[in-house]
């Protein structure tokens, strides 16, 4: 009778030993994804800043052209990162990372 219980006990012990390793791997993968998210998010801000510099160089600060240029800069920067950002968020959910990727403090 004791011989039959031994394999079950070994399976339970093995599961407990392997589970933390899987959790650590998942944690590392989620951290890596958060870093990718941060880089992507920051690159969007850099694009926006570069485009805004072009607006400032070509129009007066209070002109309607500057407002239109600023809106266009925001739309262009957002469009450049929207597809990779949505793919990253989809991958985040597929892996099962907790919560959502958080925006970095700038």
C-alpha distances in whole Angstrom, upper triangle without the diagonal:
4,5,6,7,9,11,12,13,15,17,18,19,21,22,24,25,27,28,31,32,33,34,36,37,38,40,42,43,44,46,48,49,50,52,53,54,56,58,59,60,62,64,65,67,68,70,71,73,74,75,77,79,80,81,83,85,86,87,88,85,87,88,86,85,83,81,81,80,77,76,76,74,71,71,71,68,66,66,65,62,61,59,57,57,55,53,52,51,49,47,46,45,43,41,40,42,43,46,49,51,53,57,58,60,64
4,5,5,6,10,10,10,12,15,15,16,18,20,21,22,24,26,28,29,30,32,34,35,36,38,40,41,42,44,46,47,48,50,51,52,54,56,57,58,60,62,63,65,66,68,69,71,72,74,75,77,78,79,81,83,84,85,86,83,85,86,84,84,82,80,79,78,76,74,74,72,70,69,69,67,64,65,64,60,60,58,56,55,54,52,50,49,48,46,45,43,42,40,39,41,41,44,47,49,51,55,56,58,61
4,5,5,7,10,10,11,13,15,16,17,19,21,22,23,25,27,28,29,31,33,34,35,37,39,40,41,43,44,46,47,49,50,51,53,55,56,57,59,61,62,64,65,67,68,70,71,72,74,76,77,78,80,82,83,84,85,83,84,85,84,83,81,79,78,77,75,73,73,72,69,68,68,66,63,64,63,59,58,57,54,54,53,50,49,48,47,44,44,43,41,39,38,40,41,44,47,48,51,54,55,58,61
4,6,6,7,9,11,12,13,15,16,18,20,21,22,24,26,27,28,30,32,33,34,36,38,38,40,42,43,44,46,48,49,50,52,54,54,55,58,59,60,62,64,65,66,68,69,71,72,74,76,77,78,80,82,82,84,81,82,83,82,81,79,77,76,75,73,71,71,69,67,66,66,64,61,61,60,57,56,54,52,52,50,48,47,46,44,42,41,40,38,36,36,38,39,42,45,46,49,53,54,56,59
4,6,5,6,9,10,11,12,14,15,17,18,20,21,24,25,26,27,30,31,31,33,35,36,37,39,41,42,43,46,47,48,50,51,52,53,56,57,58,60,62,63,64,66,67,69,70,72,74,75,76,78,80,80,81,79,80,81,79,79,77,75,74,73,71,69,69,67,65,64,64,62,59,60,59,55,54,53,51,50,49,47,45,44,43,41,40,38,37,35,34,36,36,40,42,44,46,50,51,54,57
4,5,5,6,9,10,10,12,14,15,16,18,20,22,23,24,26,28,29,30,32,34,35,36,38,39,41,42,44,45,46,48,50,51,52,54,56,57,59,60,62,63,65,66,68,69,71,72,73,75,77,78,79,80,78,79,80,79,78,76,74,74,72,70,68,68,67,64,63,63,61,59,59,58,54,54,52,50,49,48,46,44,44,42,40,39,38,36,34,33,35,36,39,42,43,46,49,50,52,56
4,5,5,6,9,10,10,12,14,15,16,18,21,21,22,24,26,27,28,30,32,32,34,36,37,38,40,42,43,44,46,48,48,50,52,53,55,57,58,59,61,62,64,65,67,68,70,71,73,74,76,77,78,76,77,78,77,76,73,72,71,70,67,66,66,64,61,61,61,58,56,56,55,52,51,49,47,46,45,43,41,41,39,37,36,35,33,31,31,33,34,37,40,41,44,47,48,51,54
4,5,5,6,9,10,11,12,14,15,16,19,20,21,22,25,26,26,28,30,31,32,34,36,37,38,41,41,42,45,46,47,48,51,52,53,55,56,58,59,61,62,64,65,67,68,69,71,73,74,75,76,74,75,76,74,74,72,70,69,68,66,64,64,62,60,59,59,57,54,54,54,50,49,48,46,45,43,41,40,39,38,35,34,33,31,29,29,31,31,35,38,39,42,45,46,49,52
4,5,5,6,9,10,11,12,14,15,18,19,20,21,24,25,26,27,29,31,32,34,35,36,38,40,41,42,44,46,47,48,50,51,53,54,56,57,59,60,62,63,64,66,68,69,70,72,74,75,76,73,75,76,74,74,71,69,69,68,65,64,64,62,59,59,59,56,54,55,54,50,50,48,46,45,44,42,40,39,38,36,35,34,32,30,29,30,31,34,37,39,41,44,45,48,51
4,5,5,6,8,10,10,12,14,16,17,18,20,22,23,24,26,28,29,30,32,33,35,36,38,39,40,42,44,45,46,48,50,51,53,54,56,57,59,60,62,63,65,66,68,69,71,73,73,75,72,74,75,73,72,70,68,68,67,64,63,63,61,58,58,58,55,53,53,52,49,48,47,44,43,43,40,39,38,37,34,33,33,31,28,28,29,30,34,37,38,40,44,44,47,50
4,5,5,6,9,10,10,12,15,16,16,18,20,21,22,24,26,26,28,30,31,32,34,36,37,38,40,42,43,44,46,47,49,51,52,53,55,56,58,59,61,62,64,65,67,69,70,71,72,70,71,72,71,70,67,66,65,64,61,60,60,58,55,55,55,52,50,50,49,46,45,44,41,41,40,37,36,35,34,31,30,30,28,25,25,27,28,31,34,35,38,41,42,45,48
4,5,5,6,9,10,10,13,15,15,17,19,20,21,23,25,26,27,29,30,31,33,35,36,37,39,41,42,43,45,46,48,49,51,52,54,55,57,58,59,61,63,64,65,67,69,70,71,68,70,71,69,68,66,64,64,63,60,59,59,57,54,54,54,51,49,50,49,45,44,43,41,40,39,37,35,34,33,31,29,29,27,25,24,25,26,29,32,34,36,39,40,43,46
4,5,5,6,9,10,12,13,15,16,18,19,20,22,24,25,26,28,30,31,32,34,36,37,38,40,41,42,44,46,47,49,50,52,53,55,56,58,59,61,63,64,65,67,69,69,70,68,69,71,69,69,66,64,64,63,60,59,59,57,54,54,54,51,49,50,49,45,45,44,41,40,39,37,35,35,34,31,30,29,28,25,25,26,26,30,33,34,36,39,40,42,45
4,5,5,6,8,11,11,12,14,16,17,18,20,22,23,24,26,27,29,30,32,33,35,36,38,39,41,42,44,45,47,48,50,51,53,54,56,57,59,61,62,63,65,67,68,69,66,68,69,68,67,64,63,62,61,58,57,57,55,53,52,52,49,47,48,46,43,43,41,39,38,37,35,33,33,32,29,28,28,26,23,23,24,25,29,31,32,35,38,38,41,44
4,5,5,6,9,10,10,12,14,15,16,18,20,21,22,24,26,26,28,30,31,32,34,36,37,38,40,42,43,45,46,48,49,51,52,53,55,57,58,59,61,63,64,65,66,64,65,66,65,64,62,60,60,58,56,54,54,53,50,49,49,47,45,45,44,41,40,38,36,35,34,32,30,30,29,26,25,24,23,20,20,21,22,26,28,29,32,35,36,39,42
4,6,5,7,9,10,11,13,15,16,17,19,20,21,23,25,26,27,29,31,32,33,35,37,38,39,41,42,44,45,47,48,50,52,53,54,56,58,59,60,62,64,64,65,63,64,65,64,64,61,59,59,58,55,54,54,52,49,49,49,47,44,45,44,41,40,39,36,35,35,33,31,30,29,27,25,25,24,21,20,21,21,25,28,28,31,34,35,37,40
4,6,6,7,9,11,12,13,15,16,18,19,21,22,24,25,27,28,30,31,33,34,36,37,39,40,42,43,45,46,48,49,51,52,54,55,57,58,59,61,63,64,65,62,64,65,64,63,61,59,59,58,55,54,54,52,49,49,49,46,44,45,44,40,40,39,36,35,35,33,30,30,30,27,25,26,24,21,21,21,22,26,28,29,31,34,34,37,40
4,6,5,6,9,10,11,13,14,16,17,19,20,21,23,25,26,27,29,30,32,33,35,36,38,39,41,42,44,45,47,48,50,51,53,55,56,57,59,61,62,63,60,62,63,62,61,59,57,57,55,53,52,51,49,47,47,46,43,42,42,41,37,37,36,33,32,32,30,27,27,27,24,23,23,21,18,18,19,20,24,26,27,29,32,33,35,38
4,5,5,6,9,10,11,12,14,15,16,18,20,21,22,24,26,27,28,30,31,33,35,36,37,39,41,42,43,45,47,48,49,51,53,54,55,57,59,60,61,58,60,61,59,59,56,54,54,53,50,49,49,47,44,44,44,41,39,40,39,35,35,34,31,30,30,28,25,25,24,22,20,20,19,16,15,16,17,21,23,24,26,30,30,33,36
4,5,5,6,9,10,10,12,14,15,16,18,20,21,22,24,25,27,29,30,31,33,34,36,37,39,40,42,43,45,46,47,49,51,52,53,55,57,58,59,56,58,59,58,57,55,53,53,52,49,48,48,46,43,43,43,40,38,39,38,34,34,34,31,29,29,28,25,25,25,22,20,20,20,16,16,15,16,20,22,22,25,28,28,30,34
4,5,5,6,9,10,11,12,14,15,17,18,20,21,23,24,26,27,29,30,32,33,35,36,37,39,41,42,43,45,47,48,50,51,52,54,56,57,58,56,58,59,58,57,54,53,52,51,48,47,47,45,43,43,42,39,38,38,37,33,33,32,29,28,29,27,24,24,24,21,19,20,19,15,16,15,17,21,23,22,25,28,28,30,33
4,5,5,6,8,10,10,12,14,15,16,18,20,21,22,24,26,27,28,30,32,33,35,36,37,39,41,42,43,45,47,48,49,51,53,54,55,57,54,56,57,56,55,52,51,50,49,46,45,45,43,40,40,40,37,35,36,34,31,31,29,27,26,26,23,21,21,21,18,16,17,15,12,12,13,15,19,20,20,23,26,27,30,32
4,5,5,6,9,10,10,12,14,15,16,18,20,21,22,24,25,26,28,30,31,33,34,36,37,39,40,42,43,45,47,48,49,51,53,53,55,52,54,55,54,53,50,49,48,47,44,43,43,41,39,39,38,36,34,35,33,30,30,29,26,25,25,23,20,20,20,17,15,16,15,12,11,11,12,16,18,18,20,24,24,27,30
4,5,5,6,9,10,10,12,14,15,17,18,20,21,23,24,25,27,29,30,32,33,35,36,37,39,41,42,43,45,47,48,50,52,52,53,51,53,54,53,52,49,48,48,46,44,43,43,40,38,38,38,35,33,34,33,29,30,29,26,24,25,23,20,20,21,18,16,17,17,13,13,12,13,17,18,18,20,23,23,25,28
4,5,5,6,9,10,11,12,14,15,17,18,20,21,23,24,26,27,29,31,32,33,35,36,37,39,41,42,44,45,47,48,50,51,52,50,52,53,52,51,48,47,47,45,42,42,41,39,37,37,36,33,32,32,31,27,28,26,23,22,23,21,18,19,19,15,14,16,15,11,12,11,14,17,18,17,20,23,23,26,28
4,5,5,6,9,10,10,12,14,15,16,18,20,21,22,24,26,27,29,30,31,33,35,36,37,39,41,42,43,45,47,48,49,50,48,50,51,50,48,46,44,44,43,40,39,39,37,34,34,34,31,29,30,28,25,25,24,21,20,20,18,15,15,16,13,11,12,12,8,8,8,10,14,15,14,17,20,21,24,27
4,5,5,6,9,10,10,12,14,15,16,19,20,21,22,24,26,27,29,30,32,33,35,36,37,39,41,42,43,45,47,48,49,46,48,49,48,47,45,43,43,42,39,38,38,36,33,34,33,30,28,30,28,25,25,24,21,20,21,19,16,16,17,14,12,13,14,10,10,8,9,13,14,13,15,18,18,21,24
4,5,5,6,9,10,11,12,14,15,17,18,20,21,23,25,26,27,29,30,32,33,35,36,38,39,41,42,44,46,47,48,45,47,49,48,46,44,43,43,41,38,38,37,35,33,33,32,29,28,29,27,24,24,24,20,19,21,19,15,16,17,14,12,15,15,11,12,10,12,15,15,14,16,18,18,21,23
4,5,5,6,9,10,11,12,14,15,17,18,20,21,23,25,26,27,29,30,32,33,35,36,38,39,41,42,44,45,46,44,46,47,46,45,42,41,41,39,36,36,35,33,31,31,30,27,26,26,24,21,22,21,17,17,17,15,12,13,14,11,9,12,12,8,10,8,12,14,14,12,15,17,18,21,23
4,5,5,6,9,10,10,12,14,15,16,18,20,21,23,24,26,27,29,30,32,33,35,36,37,39,41,42,43,44,42,44,45,44,43,40,39,38,37,34,33,33,31,28,29,28,25,24,25,23,20,20,19,16,15,16,14,11,11,13,10,7,10,11,8,9,6,8,10,10,9,12,14,15,18,21
4,5,5,6,9,10,10,13,14,15,16,18,20,21,23,24,26,27,29,30,31,33,35,36,37,39,41,42,43,40,42,44,43,42,39,38,38,36,33,33,33,30,28,29,28,25,23,25,23,20,21,20,17,16,17,16,13,13,15,13,10,14,15,12,12,9,11,12,12,9,11,13,13,16,18
4,5,5,6,9,10,11,12,14,15,17,19,20,21,23,25,26,27,29,30,32,33,35,36,38,40,41,42,40,42,43,42,41,38,37,37,35,32,32,32,29,27,27,26,23,22,23,21,18,19,19,15,14,16,15,11,13,15,12,10,14,15,12,13,11,13,15,13,11,13,14,14,17,19
4,5,5,6,9,10,10,12,14,15,17,19,20,21,23,24,26,27,29,30,32,33,35,36,38,39,40,38,40,41,40,38,36,35,34,33,30,29,29,27,24,25,24,21,19,20,19,15,16,15,12,11,13,11,7,9,11,9,7,11,12,10,12,9,12,13,11,8,11,12,13,16,18
4,5,5,6,9,10,10,12,14,15,17,18,20,21,23,24,26,27,29,31,32,33,35,37,37,38,36,38,39,38,37,34,33,33,31,28,28,28,25,23,24,23,20,19,20,19,15,16,16,13,11,13,13,9,10,13,11,9,12,14,12,13,10,11,11,9,6,7,9,9,13,15
4,5,5,6,9,10,11,12,14,15,16,18,20,21,22,24,26,27,29,30,31,33,35,36,37,35,37,38,38,36,34,33,33,31,28,28,28,25,23,24,23,19,19,20,18,15,17,17,14,12,15,15,11,13,15,14,12,16,17,15,16,13,15,15,13,9,10,10,9,13,14
4,5,5,6,8,10,11,12,14,15,17,18,20,21,23,24,26,27,29,30,32,34,35,36,34,36,37,36,35,32,31,31,29,26,26,25,23,21,21,20,17,16,17,15,12,14,14,10,9,12,11,8,11,13,12,11,15,16,15,16,14,16,16,13,10,11,11,11,15,15
4,6,5,6,9,10,11,13,14,15,17,19,20,21,23,25,26,27,29,31,32,33,34,32,34,35,34,32,30,29,28,27,24,23,23,21,18,19,18,15,14,15,14,10,11,12,9,7,10,10,7,9,12,11,10,13,15,15,16,13,14,14,10,7,8,8,9,12,13
4,5,5,6,8,10,11,12,14,15,17,18,20,21,23,25,26,27,29,31,31,33,30,32,33,33,32,29,28,28,26,23,23,23,20,18,19,19,15,14,17,15,12,14,15,12,10,14,14,11,12,16,15,13,17,19,18,18,15,16,15,12,9,8,7,6,9,10
4,5,5,6,9,10,10,12,14,15,16,18,20,21,23,24,25,27,29,30,32,30,32,33,32,31,28,27,27,25,23,23,22,19,18,19,17,14,14,16,13,11,13,14,11,11,14,14,12,14,17,16,15,19,20,19,21,18,19,19,16,12,12,10,9,12,12
4,5,5,6,9,10,11,12,14,15,17,18,20,21,23,24,26,28,29,30,28,31,31,30,29,26,25,25,23,20,20,19,17,15,16,14,11,11,12,10,7,10,11,8,7,11,12,10,12,15,14,14,17,19,19,20,18,19,18,15,12,12,10,10,13,13
4,5,5,7,9,10,11,13,15,16,17,19,21,21,23,25,26,27,28,26,28,29,28,27,24,23,23,21,18,18,18,15,13,14,14,10,9,12,11,8,10,12,10,8,12,13,11,12,16,16,15,18,20,20,21,18,19,17,14,11,10,7,8,10,10
4,5,5,6,9,10,11,12,14,15,17,19,20,21,23,25,26,27,25,27,28,28,26,23,23,23,21,18,18,18,15,13,15,14,11,11,14,12,10,13,15,13,12,15,17,15,16,19,19,18,21,24,23,24,21,22,20,17,13,12,9,8,10,8
4,5,5,6,9,10,10,12,14,15,17,18,20,21,23,24,26,24,27,27,27,25,22,22,22,19,17,18,17,13,13,14,12,9,10,12,9,8,12,13,12,11,15,16,15,16,19,19,19,22,24,24,25,23,24,23,19,16,15,12,12,14,12
4,5,5,6,9,10,11,12,14,16,17,18,20,21,22,24,22,24,25,24,22,20,19,19,16,14,14,14,10,9,10,9,5,7,9,7,6,9,12,11,10,14,15,14,16,19,20,19,22,24,24,25,23,24,22,18,16,15,12,12,14,12
4,5,5,6,9,10,10,12,14,15,16,18,20,21,22,20,22,23,23,21,18,18,18,16,13,14,14,10,9,12,11,7,9,12,11,10,13,16,15,13,17,19,17,18,22,22,22,24,27,27,27,25,25,23,20,17,15,12,11,12,9
4,5,5,6,9,10,11,13,14,15,17,19,20,22,20,23,23,23,21,19,19,19,16,14,15,15,11,11,13,12,8,11,13,11,11,15,17,16,15,19,20,19,21,24,24,24,27,29,29,30,27,28,26,23,19,18,15,14,14,11
4,5,5,6,8,10,11,13,14,16,17,19,21,19,22,22,22,19,17,17,17,14,12,13,12,8,9,11,8,6,9,11,9,10,13,15,15,15,18,19,19,21,23,24,24,27,29,29,30,28,29,27,24,21,20,17,16,17,14
4,5,5,6,9,10,10,12,14,16,16,18,16,19,19,18,17,14,14,14,11,9,10,10,6,6,9,8,5,8,11,10,11,13,16,16,16,19,21,20,21,24,25,25,28,30,30,31,29,29,27,23,21,20,16,16,16,14
4,5,5,6,9,10,10,12,14,15,17,15,18,18,19,17,14,14,15,12,10,12,12,8,9,12,11,9,12,14,13,14,17,20,19,19,22,24,23,24,27,28,28,30,33,33,34,31,31,29,26,23,21,17,17,16,13
4,5,5,7,9,10,11,13,15,17,16,19,19,19,17,14,16,16,12,11,13,12,9,11,13,11,10,13,15,13,15,18,20,20,20,23,25,24,26,29,29,29,32,34,34,35,33,34,32,28,25,24,20,19,19,16
4,5,5,7,9,10,11,13,15,14,17,17,16,14,11,13,12,9,8,10,9,5,8,10,8,8,12,13,12,14,17,19,20,20,23,24,24,26,28,29,30,32,34,35,36,34,34,32,28,26,25,21,21,21,18
4,5,5,6,9,10,11,12,11,14,14,14,12,9,10,11,8,6,9,9,6,8,11,11,10,13,15,15,17,19,22,22,22,24,27,26,27,30,31,31,33,36,36,37,35,35,33,29,27,25,21,21,20,17
4,5,5,6,9,10,12,11,15,15,16,14,11,13,14,10,10,13,13,10,12,15,14,13,16,18,17,19,22,24,24,24,27,29,29,30,33,34,34,36,38,39,40,37,38,35,32,29,27,24,23,22,19
4,5,5,6,9,11,12,15,14,15,12,10,13,12,9,10,13,11,9,12,14,13,13,17,18,17,19,22,24,25,25,28,29,30,31,33,35,35,37,39,40,41,39,39,37,33,31,29,26,25,25,22
4,5,5,6,9,9,11,11,11,9,6,9,9,6,7,10,10,8,11,13,13,14,16,18,18,20,22,25,26,26,28,30,30,31,34,35,35,38,40,41,41,39,40,37,33,31,29,26,26,25,22
4,6,6,7,7,10,10,12,10,7,10,12,9,9,13,13,11,14,17,16,16,19,21,21,23,25,28,28,28,30,33,33,33,36,38,37,40,42,43,43,41,41,38,35,32,30,27,26,25,22
4,6,8,10,13,12,14,12,10,13,14,11,12,16,15,13,16,19,18,18,21,23,22,24,27,29,30,30,32,34,34,36,38,39,39,42,44,45,45,43,44,41,38,35,33,29,29,28,24
4,7,10,12,11,12,9,8,12,12,9,12,15,14,13,16,18,17,18,21,22,22,25,27,29,30,31,33,35,35,36,39,40,40,43,45,46,47,44,45,42,39,36,35,31,31,30,27
4,6,8,7,9,6,6,9,10,9,10,13,14,13,16,18,18,19,22,23,24,26,28,30,31,31,33,36,36,37,39,41,41,43,45,46,47,45,45,42,39,36,35,31,31,30,27
4,6,5,9,8,6,10,12,11,12,15,16,16,18,20,21,21,24,25,26,28,29,33,34,33,35,38,38,38,41,43,42,44,47,48,48,46,46,43,39,37,35,32,31,30,27
4,6,9,9,6,8,11,10,10,13,15,14,16,19,20,20,22,24,25,26,28,31,32,31,33,36,36,36,39,41,40,42,45,46,46,43,43,40,37,35,32,29,28,27,24
4,7,8,7,8,11,11,11,14,16,16,17,20,21,22,23,25,27,28,29,33,34,33,34,37,37,37,40,42,42,43,46,47,47,45,44,41,38,36,34,30,30,29,26
4,5,5,7,9,10,11,13,14,15,17,19,20,21,23,25,26,28,29,32,33,33,34,37,38,38,40,42,42,44,46,47,48,45,45,42,39,37,35,32,32,31,28
4,5,5,6,8,10,11,12,14,15,17,18,20,21,23,24,26,27,30,32,31,32,35,36,36,38,41,40,42,44,46,46,44,44,40,37,36,34,31,32,31,28
4,5,5,6,8,10,10,12,14,15,16,18,20,21,22,25,25,28,30,30,31,34,35,35,37,39,39,41,43,45,45,43,43,40,37,35,34,30,31,31,28
4,5,5,6,9,10,10,12,14,15,16,18,20,21,23,24,27,28,28,30,32,33,33,36,38,37,39,42,43,43,41,41,38,35,33,31,27,28,27,24
4,5,5,6,9,10,11,12,14,15,17,18,20,22,22,26,27,26,28,31,31,31,34,36,36,37,40,41,41,39,39,36,32,31,29,26,27,26,23
4,5,5,6,9,10,11,12,14,15,16,18,21,21,24,26,25,26,29,30,30,32,35,35,36,39,40,40,39,39,36,32,31,29,26,27,27,25
4,5,5,6,9,10,10,12,14,15,16,19,20,23,24,24,26,28,29,29,32,34,34,35,38,39,40,38,38,35,32,30,29,25,26,26,23
4,5,5,6,9,10,11,12,14,16,17,18,21,23,22,24,27,27,27,30,32,31,33,36,37,37,35,35,32,29,27,25,22,23,22,20
4,5,5,6,9,10,11,12,14,16,16,19,21,20,22,25,25,25,28,30,30,31,34,35,35,34,34,31,27,26,24,21,23,23,21
4,5,5,6,9,10,10,12,15,15,18,20,19,21,24,25,25,27,29,30,31,33,35,35,34,34,31,28,26,25,22,24,24,22
4,5,5,6,8,10,11,13,14,17,18,18,20,22,23,24,26,28,28,30,32,33,34,32,33,30,26,24,23,20,21,21,19
4,6,5,6,8,10,11,12,15,17,16,17,20,21,21,23,25,25,27,29,31,31,29,29,27,23,21,20,17,18,19,17
4,6,5,6,9,10,10,13,15,15,16,19,20,20,22,24,25,26,28,30,30,29,29,27,23,22,21,18,20,21,20
4,5,5,6,9,10,12,14,14,16,18,19,20,22,24,25,26,28,30,31,29,30,28,24,22,22,19,20,22,20
4,5,5,7,9,12,12,12,15,17,17,18,20,22,22,24,26,27,28,27,27,25,21,19,19,16,17,18,16
4,5,6,6,9,11,10,12,14,15,15,18,20,20,21,24,25,26,24,25,22,19,17,17,14,16,18,17
4,6,5,8,10,10,11,13,15,16,17,19,20,22,23,25,26,25,26,24,20,19,19,17,19,21,20
4,6,7,8,9,11,13,14,15,17,18,20,22,23,24,26,25,26,24,21,18,19,17,18,20,19
4,6,6,6,9,10,10,12,14,15,16,18,20,21,22,21,22,21,17,15,15,14,15,18,17
4,6,5,6,9,10,10,12,14,15,17,18,20,21,20,21,19,16,14,15,14,16,19,19
4,5,5,6,9,10,11,12,14,16,17,18,20,20,21,20,17,15,17,17,19,22,22
4,6,5,6,9,10,10,12,14,15,16,18,17,20,19,15,13,15,15,17,20,20
4,5,5,6,9,10,10,13,14,15,17,15,17,15,12,10,12,12,14,17,18
4,5,5,6,9,10,11,12,14,15,15,17,15,12,11,14,14,17,20,21
4,5,5,6,9,10,10,12,14,14,17,16,13,12,15,16,18,22,23
4,5,5,6,9,10,11,12,11,14,13,11,9,12,13,15,19,20
4,5,5,6,9,10,11,10,12,11,8,7,11,12,15,19,20
4,5,5,6,9,10,11,13,12,10,11,14,16,19,22,24
4,5,5,6,8,9,12,13,11,11,15,17,19,23,24
4,6,5,6,6,8,9,8,8,12,14,16,20,22
4,5,5,6,8,9,8,10,14,16,19,23,25
4,5,8,11,12,12,13,17,20,22,25,28
4,6,9,12,12,12,16,19,21,24,27
4,6,9,10,12,15,18,20,24,27
4,7,8,9,12,15,17,20,23
4,7,9,11,15,17,19,23
4,7,9,12,15,17,21
4,6,9,12,15,18
4,7,9,13,15
4,6,9,12
4,7,9
4,6
4
